[in-house]
Amino acid sequence: MDLRLVASTFVAVFLAELGDKTQLAALTLASGSHSRWSVFVGASLALVASTLLAVLLADALASRVDLRVTRGLAGVVLLAMGALYLVAAIRNA
């Protein structure tokens, strides 16, 4: 196992998940529940399942799509999401 890849993946996903809709949903569910551990387990399993789907999709695409295209598309999606968040923040300010 590549520990550097594990660490960089952890940091990237952790930072990407901070303040997103999923975290806000978990916060809302936990604040309205007496079983916060159940919310933690459910949200954790959901993140694991969605990550598994992403890794399986990447594995299927790796032999068919050039890595530069994949990285470029990921960059465009992240820039678009960032722009949407920025516009929403400016409108709500």
N, C-alpha and C positions, 0 to 999 in steps of 0.2 A: 504494500500500500504506500502511495506517495503522500507523506505527511504534509509536504508543502502544498500540494494540490488540495488536500483536505482542509488545511488552514485557510487558503485563499478562497476556496468555495464557501466555507463557513462565513468568512468576513463579508464576501460579496452578497450572499443570500441574506445574512443577518441585516446588513445595511439596507438592502433592497426592501426588506419586509417591514422596517421601522416606519410606522405611521401610515401604512397602506390600508386599504379597505378590509383586508383580512384581519389585521391587528385590531382595527376599530370594531369589527364584528365580534371578535373574541372579547374585547374589553366590554362591549355592551352586554354580551351573553353572561360574562362572569359577574358583572355588577348587578345583574338582575337575578342571580342564582345563589342558592346556599351551598352549591356543590361546585366550587371553583376548580377543584381538581378534575372533575368530569369535563369541564370546558377545556382545561389544559390538555387532557388526554385526547379529546375529540379534535381540537385544533391541531395538535401535534400529528395525529394520524392523518388528518387531511393534508397537511404540508408534506408528510412522507409520501402519501399516495400521489399527490400532484408532482412531486419531484421524481418519483419512480416513472411516471408517465413521460416526463420530459427527458429523462435519461434513456428510456427505451426508444423514444422517438429519435433522439440524437444518434443512438446506435443504429437504427434503421436507415437514417439519412446519411450517416458518415460515409458509407460506401457509394452513395449516389450523388451527393452534393459536395462541391468544393468547400473547404473550411473557410476560405475567404468570403464566399457568398453567405455562409451561415453567420459569420461574424458581422458582415456588413448589414444583413437583415436585422440581427439582434441590435446593432448600434442604431439603426433607423427606428426600430420599435421603441428603444429606450429614449431616444431623443424626442420622439413623438409624445410618449407618455410624460416626459419631463415638461414639454411645452404645454400639454394639457393641464398638468398640475400648476404650472406657472400662471397660465391664463385664469384658471379657477381661483388661485390665491389672489391675483390682482383684482378680479371681479368681486371677491368677497371681502376685500380689505376696506 
